Amino acid sequence: MINMERPSYEELVARLGTPVAVEDARARWGSLVDAARNGRVSLITRERWEWAALVPLSRVAGVLTGLPVVSLSTARSKLGDLVRQVAGPYDDEPVLLTRHRTPVAALIAARLLLEPPAAPRRPDADALLADGHTVTLARDPVGGLVVAIARDADGTQVAAGSGHDAAQALRSLAGPPPGQPDGSPGRTTASEPG
């Protein structure tokens, strides 16, 4: 069942500051994107009820392939629609923002920042290797990020992660979310940086 109750954002305002209205965010778009690239989260609001967060890629765990992608220039012109899209109650999927086809930041529902950080779902890369798993690294041809995939002895994927380099990809290894036992890659949009 979908929770249609509007969350209270007082905690987010206390932690991250006052949200920026869509029009102001468009005017300051370059500086907001640079802040996200440097690890800072910015809140953006539309019509007081729809809240989104412009976050660094480190706040989007798992494999980024398959997520909606929008160029920075298009995102700026359609920012109101994107805030409405990610703030909606039906989908917690982030939107990746790209510069020259390379992801640089993401737009997520602000309510996801209110959820407590998830406990690590899988051990780190060293523990996976010690348990007999295989970890492979590859460059994602679409996003240009490094992808780490851990498989068990039968070849079933047990964890996946991504990052700008191999170290970040290995740190972000995470298993599939609950309810996804088949080993297909899972995503968590509100995880803490790895």
C-alpha positions as CSV (number, residue, x, y, z in Angstrom):
1,M,0.0,0.0,0.0
2,I,1.3,3.4,-0.9
3,N,1.7,5.9,1.9
4,M,0.1,9.2,0.7
5,E,0.7,11.0,4.0
6,R,3.1,13.9,3.5
7,P,6.3,13.6,5.6
8,S,7.5,16.2,7.9
9,Y,10.7,17.7,6.6
10,E,11.7,19.7,9.7
11,E,14.6,17.3,10.4
12,L,15.9,17.7,6.9
13,V,15.7,21.5,7.1
14,A,17.6,21.3,10.4
15,R,20.3,19.1,8.9
16,L,20.6,20.5,5.3
17,G,19.1,24.0,5.4
18,T,16.1,25.6,3.8
19,P,15.1,24.1,0.5
20,V,15.5,26.0,-2.7
21,A,12.4,26.6,-4.9
22,V,12.6,25.2,-8.4
23,E,13.0,28.7,-10.0
24,D,15.8,29.6,-7.7
25,A,17.5,26.2,-8.3
26,R,17.4,26.9,-12.0
27,A,19.1,30.2,-11.5
28,R,21.8,28.6,-9.3
29,W,21.9,25.3,-11.1
30,G,25.7,25.2,-11.8
31,S,26.6,25.9,-8.2
32,L,24.1,23.3,-6.9
33,V,25.5,20.6,-9.2
34,D,29.1,21.5,-8.3
35,A,28.1,21.2,-4.6
36,A,26.6,17.8,-5.2
37,R,29.8,16.7,-7.0
38,N,31.7,17.8,-3.9
39,G,29.5,15.7,-1.6
40,R,26.9,18.2,-0.5
41,V,23.1,17.6,-0.6
42,S,20.7,20.4,-1.7
43,L,17.0,20.3,-1.1
44,I,14.7,21.5,-3.9
45,T,11.0,22.0,-3.5
46,R,8.1,22.6,-5.9
47,E,4.7,23.9,-4.7
48,R,5.7,23.3,-1.0
49,W,4.6,19.6,-1.1
50,E,7.0,18.1,-3.6
51,W,10.6,17.8,-2.2
52,A,13.6,16.4,-4.0
53,A,17.3,16.3,-3.1
54,L,20.2,16.9,-5.5
55,V,22.8,14.4,-4.2
56,P,26.2,13.1,-5.0
57,L,26.5,9.8,-6.8
58,S,27.9,8.2,-3.7
59,R,24.3,8.5,-2.2
60,V,23.1,6.1,-5.0
61,A,24.3,2.6,-4.2
62,G,24.4,-0.3,-6.6
63,V,24.7,-0.5,-10.3
64,L,23.6,2.7,-12.0
65,T,22.9,1.1,-15.3
66,G,19.2,1.1,-16.1
67,L,18.3,4.2,-14.1
68,P,16.7,7.2,-15.9
69,V,19.3,9.6,-17.3
70,V,18.9,13.3,-18.0
71,S,21.6,15.7,-19.2
72,L,22.3,18.7,-16.9
73,S,21.0,21.2,-19.4
74,T,17.7,19.3,-19.9
75,A,17.4,18.8,-16.2
76,R,17.7,22.5,-15.6
77,S,15.0,23.3,-18.1
78,K,12.7,20.5,-16.9
79,L,13.6,20.7,-13.2
80,G,10.0,21.2,-12.0
81,D,8.9,18.1,-13.8
82,L,11.8,16.1,-12.5
83,V,11.1,17.2,-8.9
84,R,7.5,16.0,-9.3
85,Q,8.7,12.7,-10.8
86,V,11.1,11.8,-8.0
87,A,8.9,13.2,-5.2
88,G,5.9,11.1,-6.3
89,P,4.7,8.4,-3.9
90,Y,4.9,5.6,-6.5
91,D,8.6,5.2,-7.4
92,D,11.8,5.7,-5.4
93,E,14.0,5.5,-8.5
94,P,16.6,8.3,-8.7
95,V,17.3,10.2,-11.9
96,L,20.9,10.4,-12.9
97,L,22.2,13.8,-14.1
98,T,24.9,13.7,-16.7
99,R,27.5,15.9,-18.2
100,H,28.7,14.7,-21.6
101,R,27.0,11.3,-20.9
102,T,28.9,10.9,-17.6
103,P,26.8,10.8,-14.4
104,V,27.8,13.6,-12.1
105,A,24.9,13.8,-9.6
106,A,21.4,12.4,-8.9
107,L,18.0,13.7,-8.0
108,I,16.1,11.6,-5.4
109,A,13.0,11.9,-3.3
110,A,13.8,14.0,-0.2
111,R,11.8,11.6,2.0
112,L,14.4,9.0,1.4
113,L,16.9,11.0,3.4
114,L,14.6,10.8,6.4
115,E,14.9,7.0,6.5
116,P,17.6,5.7,8.8
117,P,20.7,4.5,6.9
118,A,20.4,0.9,6.0
119,A,22.8,-1.5,7.9
120,P,25.4,-3.0,5.6
121,R,23.7,-5.8,3.8
122,R,26.9,-7.7,2.8
123,P,30.4,-7.9,4.0
124,D,33.1,-5.9,2.3
125,A,35.1,-7.1,-0.7
126,D,37.8,-8.8,1.4
127,A,35.2,-10.8,3.4
128,L,33.5,-11.8,0.1
129,L,36.8,-13.1,-1.3
130,A,37.6,-14.9,2.0
131,D,34.2,-16.7,1.8
132,G,35.1,-18.0,-1.7
133,H,33.2,-15.5,-3.8
134,T,34.6,-14.0,-7.0
135,V,34.7,-10.2,-7.4
136,T,35.0,-8.8,-10.9
137,L,35.6,-5.2,-12.0
138,A,34.5,-3.7,-15.3
139,R,34.0,-0.2,-16.7
140,D,30.3,0.6,-17.4
141,P,30.3,1.7,-21.1
142,V,27.2,3.9,-20.6
143,G,28.1,5.8,-17.4
144,G,31.8,5.4,-17.4
145,L,31.8,4.2,-13.8
146,V,33.6,1.2,-12.5
147,V,31.3,-1.7,-11.6
148,A,32.1,-4.4,-9.1
149,I,30.1,-7.6,-9.1
150,A,30.5,-10.5,-6.6
151,R,29.4,-14.0,-7.5
152,D,29.3,-17.2,-5.5
153,A,30.8,-20.5,-6.6
154,D,27.7,-21.2,-8.7
155,G,28.0,-17.9,-10.6
156,T,25.0,-16.3,-8.9
157,Q,25.4,-12.6,-8.3
158,V,25.4,-11.9,-4.6
159,A,26.5,-8.2,-4.5
160,A,27.1,-5.3,-6.8
161,G,28.5,-1.8,-6.5
162,S,29.8,1.1,-8.6
163,G,32.0,4.1,-8.3
164,H,34.4,6.5,-10.1
165,D,37.3,4.2,-9.4
166,A,37.9,0.6,-8.4
167,A,38.3,1.4,-4.7
168,Q,34.9,3.2,-4.6
169,A,33.2,0.4,-6.5
170,L,34.6,-2.2,-4.1
171,R,33.5,-0.1,-1.1
172,S,30.0,0.2,-2.4
173,L,29.4,-3.6,-2.8
174,A,25.9,-4.3,-1.6
175,G,23.7,-7.4,-1.8
176,P,20.2,-7.4,-3.3
177,P,17.5,-5.7,-1.3
178,P,15.0,-7.7,0.7
179,G,12.4,-9.4,-1.6
180,Q,15.0,-9.8,-4.4
181,P,16.5,-13.2,-3.7
182,D,17.4,-14.0,-7.3
183,G,20.7,-12.1,-7.1
184,S,19.7,-9.5,-9.7
185,P,21.3,-6.1,-9.0
186,G,19.5,-4.0,-6.4
187,R,19.7,-0.3,-5.8
188,T,19.3,1.8,-2.6
189,T,18.7,5.5,-3.1
190,A,19.2,6.6,0.4
191,S,22.4,4.9,1.4
192,E,25.3,6.7,3.1
193,P,28.5,7.2,1.2
194,G,30.7,4.1,1.1
